[in-house]
């Protein structure tokens, strides 16, 4: 089986060497010292996951993630950064990142996040025998391709957004507690994960905004209900 191929953008030579050296026994890691080179590598290679620092020369991680999302809406993007402001984390998620790891981090934690995304991608790719097309009101969700089509307009989702929508579909018209959703998607419940969830729900609401039969109700102090009338 081919190794998981990782695009790793990091300008700090010491951190890059230690991280790459720790990952390479299990993964194929392509390291780039700046955003511009990372983007060129992404265009030329077939990667499974992107690990992006934010503060980099020539092109920062936010710009790089934006360009990557234009080329590929599905590949998992994990930001690795010393920037700890909540605003930076939320900005990353709005751009299309799937997760965020704050420096200094443990290699064990990074590998855990990589494995979660890798296994979920493998599961999605091997689920051809299972249902992959879901009718949601006037729209259709393809869980294999991470797309939602409404009236001939197709929108691509990130892996996290697709996982959230799948969870909603399998629990439609049910009251879902915030902590229940967070543990199902991230395996934990904390403030940052809660804010991440709000960003993803806001994105899904915009996608279904033109379909009155689909709503994501905010139940104050409890959680959400994914209501589908038809």
Backbone as CSV, one residue per row, in Angstrom:
resi,resn,N_x,N_y,N_z,CA_x,CA_y,CA_z,C_x,C_y,C_z
1,UNK,0.851,-1.209,0.000,0.000,0.000,0.000,0.882,1.252,0.000
2,UNK,0.551,2.211,-0.869,1.326,3.445,-0.954,1.192,4.247,0.329
3,UNK,2.280,4.916,0.701,2.258,5.739,1.895,1.394,6.980,1.686
4,UNK,0.814,7.445,2.761,0.088,8.716,2.731,1.083,9.815,2.400
5,UNK,0.759,10.635,1.389,1.666,11.690,0.930,1.244,13.038,1.500
6,UNK,2.168,13.680,2.209,1.862,14.916,2.937,2.633,16.090,2.349
7,UNK,1.923,17.187,2.074,2.568,18.453,1.716,2.768,19.236,3.000
8,UNK,4.018,19.525,3.327,4.357,20.170,4.595,5.033,21.507,4.319
9,UNK,4.361,22.615,4.627,4.898,23.952,4.406,5.288,24.567,5.745
10,UNK,6.590,24.807,5.934,7.112,25.330,7.210,8.449,26.016,6.936
11,UNK,8.580,27.287,7.366,9.810,28.028,7.089,10.866,27.879,8.181
12,UNK,10.492,27.410,9.359,11.450,27.205,10.437,12.209,25.898,10.187
13,UNK,13.516,25.999,9.887,14.286,24.828,9.481,14.357,23.764,10.576
14,UNK,14.492,24.196,11.828,14.618,23.244,12.930,13.325,22.469,13.132
15,UNK,12.207,23.200,13.207,10.909,22.550,13.385,10.617,21.637,12.207
16,UNK,10.916,22.111,11.000,10.649,21.318,9.801,11.446,20.013,9.816
17,UNK,12.735,20.098,10.186,13.581,18.893,10.203,13.066,17.889,11.216
18,UNK,12.764,18.355,12.432,12.309,17.449,13.489,10.968,16.806,13.138
19,UNK,10.055,17.610,12.594,8.730,17.093,12.246,8.820,16.098,11.092
20,UNK,9.545,16.479,10.039,9.677,15.592,8.878,10.379,14.294,9.267
21,UNK,11.424,14.395,10.093,12.159,13.214,10.518,11.273,12.263,11.324
22,UNK,10.338,12.831,12.102,9.442,12.009,12.920,8.335,11.369,12.091
23,UNK,7.911,12.037,11.021,6.797,11.544,10.211,7.226,10.557,9.126
24,UNK,8.444,10.702,8.628,8.834,9.954,7.431,8.889,8.436,7.580
25,UNK,9.055,7.875,8.770,8.972,6.410,8.825,7.614,5.864,8.372
26,UNK,6.555,6.668,8.561,5.202,6.208,8.230,4.597,6.904,7.023
27,UNK,5.083,8.096,6.692,4.465,8.897,5.635,5.519,9.407,4.652
28,UNK,5.056,9.735,3.458,5.909,10.414,2.476,5.681,11.910,2.653
29,UNK,6.727,12.629,3.040,6.592,14.046,3.367,7.379,14.891,2.372
30,UNK,6.695,15.835,1.735,7.342,16.795,0.846,7.357,18.133,1.564
31,UNK,8.558,18.571,1.981,8.668,19.817,2.749,8.996,20.992,1.836
32,UNK,8.321,22.118,2.099,8.571,23.356,1.360,8.787,24.489,2.361
33,UNK,9.831,25.319,2.173,10.146,26.370,3.140,9.332,27.650,2.983
34,UNK,8.498,27.732,1.956,7.660,28.925,1.795,6.381,28.558,1.039
35,UNK,5.420,29.462,1.076,4.115,29.194,0.492,4.123,29.064,-1.018
36,UNK,4.924,29.875,-1.691,4.958,29.821,-3.153,5.449,28.466,-3.652
37,UNK,6.528,27.967,-3.035,7.059,26.666,-3.432,6.062,25.554,-3.108
38,UNK,5.385,25.686,-1.977,4.386,24.678,-1.594,3.252,24.615,-2.606
39,UNK,2.814,25.776,-3.087,1.737,25.804,-4.072,2.179,25.135,-5.367
40,UNK,3.429,25.384,-5.791,3.939,24.750,-7.005,4.010,23.238,-6.842
41,UNK,4.437,22.785,-5.662,4.499,21.355,-5.399,3.106,20.736,-5.412
42,UNK,2.147,21.454,-4.860,0.781,20.942,-4.817,0.223,20.766,-6.222
43,UNK,0.522,21.709,-7.097,0.037,21.633,-8.471,0.653,20.451,-9.223
44,UNK,1.860,20.071,-8.834,2.572,19.012,-9.553,2.339,17.626,-8.964
45,UNK,2.018,17.554,-7.665,1.924,16.272,-6.987,0.507,15.870,-6.644
46,UNK,0.392,14.629,-6.196,-0.895,14.094,-5.779,-0.817,13.823,-4.280
47,UNK,-1.285,14.780,-3.473,-1.126,14.709,-2.029,-2.410,14.235,-1.346
48,UNK,-2.235,13.709,-0.134,-3.372,13.226,0.653,-3.765,14.190,1.763
49,UNK,-2.781,14.926,2.298,-3.018,15.857,3.408,-2.057,17.031,3.280
50,UNK,-2.500,18.220,3.707,-1.639,19.404,3.727,-1.440,19.871,5.169
51,UNK,-0.186,20.051,5.562,0.157,20.632,6.859,0.783,21.993,6.583
52,UNK,0.129,23.058,7.011,0.560,24.396,6.619,0.845,25.280,7.827
53,UNK,2.047,25.844,7.862,2.343,26.907,8.812,1.647,28.177,8.315
54,UNK,1.400,29.115,9.204,0.732,30.357,8.778,1.744,31.432,8.410
55,UNK,2.680,31.726,9.308,3.644,32.795,9.067,4.809,32.262,8.235
56,UNK,4.734,32.503,6.917,5.781,32.063,5.994,6.100,33.175,5.014
57,UNK,7.333,33.203,4.478,7.690,34.213,3.475,7.039,33.941,2.128
58,UNK,6.938,34.989,1.328,6.448,34.955,-0.058,4.939,34.703,-0.149
59,UNK,4.417,33.746,0.584,2.979,33.476,0.618,2.670,32.830,1.959
60,UNK,1.796,33.464,2.756,1.527,32.888,4.075,0.540,31.716,3.968
61,UNK,0.323,31.049,5.110,-0.519,29.859,5.112,-1.955,30.126,4.722
62,UNK,-2.485,31.289,5.099,-3.859,31.623,4.731,-3.991,31.747,3.211
63,UNK,-3.046,32.454,2.598,-3.081,32.603,1.136,-2.903,31.252,0.446
64,UNK,-1.986,30.457,0.976,-1.717,29.146,0.396,-2.950,28.250,0.477
65,UNK,-3.603,28.232,1.633,-4.808,27.412,1.797,-5.911,27.857,0.847
66,UNK,-6.037,29.170,0.655,-7.045,29.700,-0.266,-6.803,29.189,-1.683
67,UNK,-5.542,29.210,-2.116,-5.206,28.739,-3.463,-5.395,27.231,-3.586
68,UNK,-5.042,26.491,-2.543,-5.221,25.037,-2.568,-6.701,24.685,-2.676
69,UNK,-7.542,25.414,-1.949,-8.980,25.143,-1.989,-9.568,25.423,-3.374
70,UNK,-8.985,26.343,-4.113,-9.463,26.592,-5.471,-9.178,25.390,-6.375
71,UNK,-8.110,24.675,-6.073,-7.700,23.532,-6.879,-8.294,22.220,-6.397
72,UNK,-8.525,22.125,-5.078,-9.013,20.877,-4.495,-9.835,21.211,-3.257
73,UNK,-11.120,20.922,-3.314,-12.022,21.270,-2.204,-12.076,20.194,-1.131
74,UNK,-11.480,19.035,-1.402,-11.647,17.896,-0.501,-10.442,17.587,0.370
75,UNK,-9.237,17.863,-0.094,-8.048,17.451,0.636,-8.017,18.063,2.038
76,UNK,-7.766,17.268,3.071,-7.703,17.816,4.434,-6.544,18.802,4.584
77,UNK,-6.823,19.934,5.216,-5.810,20.954,5.492,-5.729,21.149,7.005
78,UNK,-4.537,20.981,7.547,-4.304,21.205,8.970,-3.319,22.354,9.110
79,UNK,-3.718,23.415,9.793,-2.797,24.508,10.077,-1.953,24.150,11.296
80,UNK,-0.656,24.430,11.213,0.258,24.251,12.339,0.927,25.602,12.566
81,UNK,0.624,26.260,13.674,1.082,27.630,13.820,1.263,28.020,15.282
82,UNK,2.133,29.011,15.494,2.313,29.589,16.825,1.250,30.634,17.113
83,UNK,0.488,31.004,16.106,-0.565,32.002,16.290,-1.714,31.361,17.074
84,UNK,-1.974,31.914,18.242,-2.960,31.305,19.144,-4.261,32.094,19.239
85,UNK,-4.348,33.239,18.564,-5.570,34.036,18.643,-6.753,33.273,18.057
86,UNK,-7.874,33.346,18.749,-9.084,32.657,18.265,-9.472,33.167,16.885
87,UNK,-9.227,34.468,16.634,-9.593,35.040,15.343,-8.821,34.381,14.202
88,UNK,-7.554,34.047,14.474,-6.744,33.398,13.443,-7.258,31.992,13.169
89,UNK,-7.646,31.287,14.220,-8.173,29.932,14.041,-9.475,29.957,13.242
90,UNK,-10.345,30.877,13.596,-11.622,30.985,12.885,-11.400,31.391,11.437
91,UNK,-10.451,32.299,11.193,-10.138,32.705,9.823,-9.685,31.507,9.003
92,UNK,-8.845,30.671,9.627,-8.376,29.479,8.929,-9.504,28.551,8.557
93,UNK,-10.449,28.372,9.456,-11.586,27.497,9.182,-12.470,28.064,8.085
94,UNK,-12.661,29.372,8.091,-13.490,29.994,7.058,-12.845,29.865,5.683
95,UNK,-11.533,29.871,5.644,-10.829,29.681,4.376,-11.049,28.278,3.853
96,UNK,-11.189,27.323,4.782,-11.419,25.952,4.347,-10.551,24.924,5.031
97,UNK,-9.840,25.333,6.108,-9.025,24.373,6.850,-9.928,23.416,7.617
98,UNK,-9.417,22.221,7.880,-10.184,21.209,8.590,-9.802,21.122,10.063
99,UNK,-8.580,21.542,10.392,-8.142,21.461,11.780,-7.002,22.445,12.007
100,UNK,-6.602,22.605,13.284,-5.624,23.627,13.656,-4.830,23.103,14.840
101,UNK,-3.511,23.103,14.720,-2.639,22.618,15.782,-1.693,23.745,16.182
102,UNK,-1.628,24.037,17.480,-0.842,25.172,17.971,0.552,24.711,18.402
103,UNK,1.569,25.438,17.959,2.939,25.184,18.398,3.118,25.662,19.843
104,UNK,3.936,24.993,20.637,4.592,23.703,20.364,3.579,22.562,20.471
105,UNK,3.713,21.566,19.628,2.796,20.445,19.613,3.595,19.149,19.732
106,UNK,2.915,18.097,20.125,3.577,16.790,20.193,3.391,16.064,18.873
107,UNK,4.398,15.307,18.484,4.315,14.522,17.254,3.172,13.518,17.353
108,UNK,2.957,12.990,18.552,1.875,12.017,18.750,0.520,12.634,18.415
109,UNK,0.311,13.888,18.837,-0.957,14.559,18.553,-1.106,14.817,17.061
110,UNK,-0.029,15.218,16.410,-0.071,15.460,14.965,-0.389,14.172,14.214
111,UNK,0.281,13.089,14.576,0.041,11.809,13.910,-1.401,11.357,14.110
112,UNK,-1.937,11.589,15.304,-3.326,11.226,15.575,-4.264,11.957,14.626
113,UNK,-4.043,13.255,14.438,-4.894,14.023,13.536,-4.743,13.547,12.092
114,UNK,-3.513,13.269,11.681,-3.277,12.778,10.320,-4.006,11.459,10.099
115,UNK,-3.914,10.557,11.078,-4.534,9.243,10.947,-6.059,9.329,10.895
116,UNK,-6.623,10.263,11.653,-8.085,10.438,11.633,-8.545,10.803,10.231
117,UNK,-7.875,11.766,9.615,-8.260,12.183,8.261,-7.960,11.098,7.242
118,UNK,-6.824,10.426,7.385,-6.459,9.389,6.423,-7.461,8.244,6.439
119,UNK,-7.842,7.792,7.624,-8.774,6.676,7.729,-10.162,7.059,7.231
120,UNK,-10.569,8.299,7.492,-11.878,8.730,7.018,-11.898,8.822,5.506
121,UNK,-10.793,9.265,4.915,-10.712,9.343,3.456,-10.749,7.952,2.845
122,UNK,-10.043,7.013,3.456,-10.052,5.632,2.969,-11.439,5.028,3.064
123,UNK,-12.121,5.326,4.162,-13.469,4.806,4.345,-14.413,5.367,3.297
124,UNK,-14.269,6.660,3.004,-15.131,7.283,1.992,-14.862,6.705,0.616
125,UNK,-13.566,6.459,0.317,-13.204,5.938,-1.003,-13.604,4.486,-1.197
126,UNK,-13.776,3.744,-0.094,-14.119,2.330,-0.201,-15.595,2.060,0.053
127,UNK,-16.392,3.121,0.092,-17.812,2.952,0.446,-18.725,2.913,-0.765
128,UNK,-18.212,2.447,-1.887,-19.018,2.453,-3.110,-20.236,1.554,-2.999
129,UNK,-20.191,0.541,-2.109,-21.335,-0.347,-1.966,-22.406,0.259,-1.065
130,UNK,-22.045,1.283,-0.331,-22.991,1.920,0.570,-23.642,3.107,-0.125
131,UNK,-24.708,3.593,0.467,-25.387,4.743,-0.117,-24.473,5.957,-0.089
132,UNK,-24.379,6.643,-1.195,-23.542,7.839,-1.260,-24.328,9.067,-1.698
133,UNK,-25.519,8.878,-2.282,-26.347,9.998,-2.719,-27.548,10.148,-1.790
134,UNK,-27.729,11.352,-1.285,-28.816,11.610,-0.338,-29.664,12.779,-0.832
135,UNK,-30.955,12.570,-0.858,-31.888,13.633,-1.225,-32.191,14.442,0.024
136,UNK,-31.913,15.751,-0.022,-32.168,16.643,1.107,-33.039,17.780,0.603
137,UNK,-34.330,17.705,0.863,-35.225,18.717,0.335,-35.149,18.741,-1.174
138,UNK,-34.798,19.890,-1.745,-34.665,20.032,-3.183,-33.223,19.820,-3.653
139,UNK,-32.367,19.442,-2.734,-30.945,19.295,-3.047,-30.509,17.833,-2.953
140,UNK,-29.295,17.571,-3.442,-28.730,16.226,-3.395,-27.295,16.307,-2.872
141,UNK,-26.988,15.450,-1.916,-25.655,15.405,-1.312,-24.939,14.139,-1.742
142,UNK,-23.758,14.298,-2.314,-22.914,13.164,-2.688,-21.822,13.043,-1.635
143,UNK,-21.939,12.041,-0.767,-21.010,11.908,0.351,-19.641,11.400,-0.086
144,UNK,-19.555,10.810,-1.269,-18.255,10.364,-1.773,-17.464,11.512,-2.383
145,UNK,-18.165,12.395,-3.087,-17.499,13.514,-3.761,-17.505,14.796,-2.951
146,UNK,-18.183,14.775,-1.787,-18.269,15.966,-0.924,-18.920,17.144,-1.660
147,UNK,-20.027,16.883,-2.342,-20.698,17.950,-3.073,-22.181,18.002,-2.722
148,UNK,-22.751,19.200,-2.790,-24.190,19.413,-2.643,-24.670,20.118,-3.903
149,UNK,-25.683,19.550,-4.543,-26.231,20.133,-5.763,-27.655,20.595,-5.513
150,UNK,-27.903,21.870,-5.757,-29.231,22.464,-5.605,-29.567,23.210,-6.890
151,UNK,-30.592,22.760,-7.592,-31.050,23.406,-8.821,-29.895,23.627,-9.802
152,UNK,-29.154,22.559,-10.082,-28.052,22.565,-11.047,-26.837,23.370,-10.597
153,UNK,-26.851,23.847,-9.341,-25.693,24.549,-8.787,-24.999,23.620,-7.791
154,UNK,-23.764,23.245,-8.091,-23.030,22.305,-7.255,-21.980,23.034,-6.417
155,UNK,-21.989,22.759,-5.114,-21.046,23.362,-4.173,-20.190,22.263,-3.565
156,UNK,-18.889,22.488,-3.500,-17.974,21.515,-2.913,-17.791,21.796,-1.420
157,UNK,-17.745,20.722,-0.632,-17.545,20.824,0.807,-16.150,20.356,1.182
158,UNK,-15.657,20.816,2.327,-14.442,20.241,2.871,-14.808,18.909,3.527
159,UNK,-13.811,18.152,3.921,-14.094,16.856,4.542,-14.875,17.038,5.835
160,UNK,-14.497,18.015,6.650,-15.204,18.262,7.904,-16.661,18.644,7.655
161,UNK,-16.888,19.517,6.680,-18.257,19.937,6.367,-19.084,18.758,5.883
162,UNK,-18.480,17.902,5.070,-19.193,16.714,4.575,-19.523,15.762,5.723
163,UNK,-18.596,15.618,6.667,-18.839,14.749,7.818,-19.970,15.304,8.678
164,UNK,-20.005,16.625,8.852,-21.071,17.248,9.632,-22.422,17.057,8.952
165,UNK,-22.458,17.278,7.645,-23.712,17.106,6.920,-24.178,15.652,6.971
166,UNK,-23.257,14.714,6.842,-23.616,13.298,6.938,-24.201,12.979,8.314
167,UNK,-23.607,13.548,9.349,-24.106,13.327,10.706,-25.520,13.886,10.849
168,UNK,-25.741,15.080,10.311,-27.080,15.691,10.351,-28.095,14.817,9.599
169,UNK,-27.709,14.337,8.431,-28.624,13.537,7.616,-29.062,12.280,8.360
170,UNK,-28.118,11.642,9.021,-28.431,10.404,9.742,-29.161,10.668,11.064
171,UNK,-29.284,11.945,11.422,-30.024,12.308,12.641,-31.007,13.441,12.338
172,UNK,-31.574,13.445,11.123,-32.450,14.540,10.733,-33.710,14.567,11.598
173,UNK,-34.197,15.780,11.829,-35.402,16.032,12.626,-35.250,15.545,14.072
174,UNK,-34.009,15.441,14.526,-33.741,15.045,15.904,-33.007,16.172,16.624
175,UNK,-33.239,16.307,17.924,-32.507,17.278,18.722,-31.114,16.719,18.998
176,UNK,-30.098,17.490,18.612,-28.715,17.063,18.782,-27.994,18.034,19.714
177,UNK,-27.426,17.534,20.765,-26.672,18.373,21.689,-25.335,18.752,21.059
178,UNK,-24.853,19.958,21.395,-23.572,20.425,20.839,-22.452,19.438,21.140
179,UNK,-22.388,18.990,22.409,-21.301,18.102,22.783,-21.376,16.764,22.051
180,UNK,-22.593,16.352,21.705,-22.779,15.111,20.957,-22.188,15.235,19.557
181,UNK,-22.443,16.381,18.912,-21.903,16.616,17.570,-20.385,16.738,17.616
182,UNK,-19.879,17.488,18.595,-18.442,17.716,18.704,-17.679,16.415,18.922
183,UNK,-18.183,15.572,19.783,-17.500,14.302,20.052,-17.579,13.361,18.856
184,UNK,-18.668,13.464,18.088,-18.802,12.611,16.899,-17.819,13.026,15.809
185,UNK,-17.577,14.335,15.671,-16.705,14.828,14.606,-15.244,14.943,15.021
186,UNK,-15.001,15.435,16.250,-13.631,15.679,16.683,-13.158,14.752,17.802
187,UNK,-14.088,14.066,18.434,-13.713,13.202,19.532,-13.512,13.931,20.834
188,UNK,-13.784,15.236,20.849,-13.638,16.018,22.066,-14.546,17.237,22.010
189,UNK,-14.707,17.878,23.168,-15.607,19.023,23.279,-14.880,20.134,24.025
190,UNK,-14.457,21.180,23.294,-13.862,22.337,23.965,-14.299,23.611,23.246
191,UNK,-13.830,24.761,23.732,-14.289,26.043,23.191,-13.961,26.179,21.710
192,UNK,-12.705,25.872,21.336,-12.298,26.047,19.957,-13.088,25.144,19.017
193,UNK,-13.290,23.898,19.428,-14.068,22.985,18.590,-15.496,23.504,18.423
194,UNK,-16.030,24.101,19.491,-17.376,24.669,19.416,-17.459,25.798,18.411
195,UNK,-16.437,26.666,18.405,-16.410,27.758,17.429,-16.244,27.207,16.019
196,UNK,-15.447,26.157,15.873,-15.277,25.531,14.565,-16.609,25.007,14.056
197,UNK,-17.357,24.372,14.946,-18.668,23.835,14.581,-19.584,24.956,14.090
198,UNK,-19.559,26.089,14.755,-20.399,27.223,14.349,-20.044,27.705,12.941
199,UNK,-18.760,27.702,12.629,-18.323,28.120,11.285,-18.863,27.161,10.228
200,UNK,-18.761,25.863,10.479,-19.224,24.869,9.506,-20.739,24.921,9.338
201,UNK,-21.462,25.119,10.440,-22.922,25.204,10.361,-23.338,26.444,9.583
202,UNK,-22.645,27.557,9.795,-22.939,28.775,9.045,-22.767,28.548,7.549
203,UNK,-21.738,27.801,7.180,-21.499,27.496,5.761,-22.612,26.620,5.194
204,UNK,-23.047,25.615,5.946,-24.125,24.748,5.470,-25.429,25.524,5.333
205,UNK,-25.677,26.430,6.250,-26.900,27.245,6.162,-26.921,28.069,4.878
206,UNK,-25.785,28.601,4.481,-25.719,29.388,3.244,-26.001,28.509,2.031
207,UNK,-25.517,27.268,2.072,-25.727,26.358,0.941,-27.209,26.048,0.755
208,UNK,-27.929,25.871,1.874,-29.354,25.510,1.804,-30.281,26.727,1.951
209,UNK,-29.720,27.925,1.830,-30.497,29.148,2.075,-31.700,29.290,1.143
210,UNK,-31.580,28.787,-0.079,-32.660,28.938,-1.055,-33.704,27.831,-0.962
211,UNK,-33.492,26.869,-0.072,-34.422,25.736,0.068,-35.155,25.854,1.402
212,UNK,-36.410,26.288,1.352,-37.189,26.496,2.575,-37.499,25.199,3.316
213,UNK,-37.334,24.062,2.653,-37.670,22.790,3.288,-36.524,22.244,4.151
214,UNK,-35.380,22.935,4.113,-34.218,22.485,4.889,-33.751,23.619,5.796
215,UNK,-33.713,23.376,7.082,-33.235,24.378,8.035,-32.378,23.706,9.105
216,UNK,-31.410,24.462,9.606,-30.612,24.014,10.750,-30.979,24.924,11.909
217,UNK,-31.828,24.431,12.786,-32.335,25.225,13.899,-31.325,25.277,15.031
218,UNK,-31.148,26.465,15.572,-30.283,26.652,16.738,-31.144,26.569,17.994
219,UNK,-30.957,25.545,18.797,-31.714,25.361,20.027,-30.882,25.906,21.177
220,UNK,-31.224,27.079,21.654,-30.408,27.803,22.630,-30.143,26.963,23.876
221,UNK,-28.860,26.850,24.199,-28.477,26.123,25.396,-28.492,24.609,25.240
222,UNK,-28.883,24.137,24.072,-28.969,22.692,23.860,-28.086,22.262,22.694
223,UNK,-28.421,22.737,21.491,-27.683,22.320,20.315,-28.398,22.691,19.044
224,UNK,-28.650,21.715,18.172,-29.212,22.001,16.864,-30.209,20.904,16.457
225,UNK,-31.052,21.260,15.485,-31.921,20.290,14.842,-31.860,20.506,13.342
226,UNK,-31.498,19.445,12.615,-31.463,19.498,11.145,-32.842,19.077,10.659
227,UNK,-33.641,20.081,10.309,-35.039,19.830,9.949,-35.198,19.746,8.443
228,UNK,-35.746,18.637,7.980,-36.028,18.435,6.555,-37.513,18.111,6.437
229,UNK,-38.266,18.967,5.737,-39.721,18.832,5.671,-40.176,17.879,4.584
230,UNK,-39.391,17.711,3.524,-39.814,16.815,2.445,-38.677,15.874,2.070
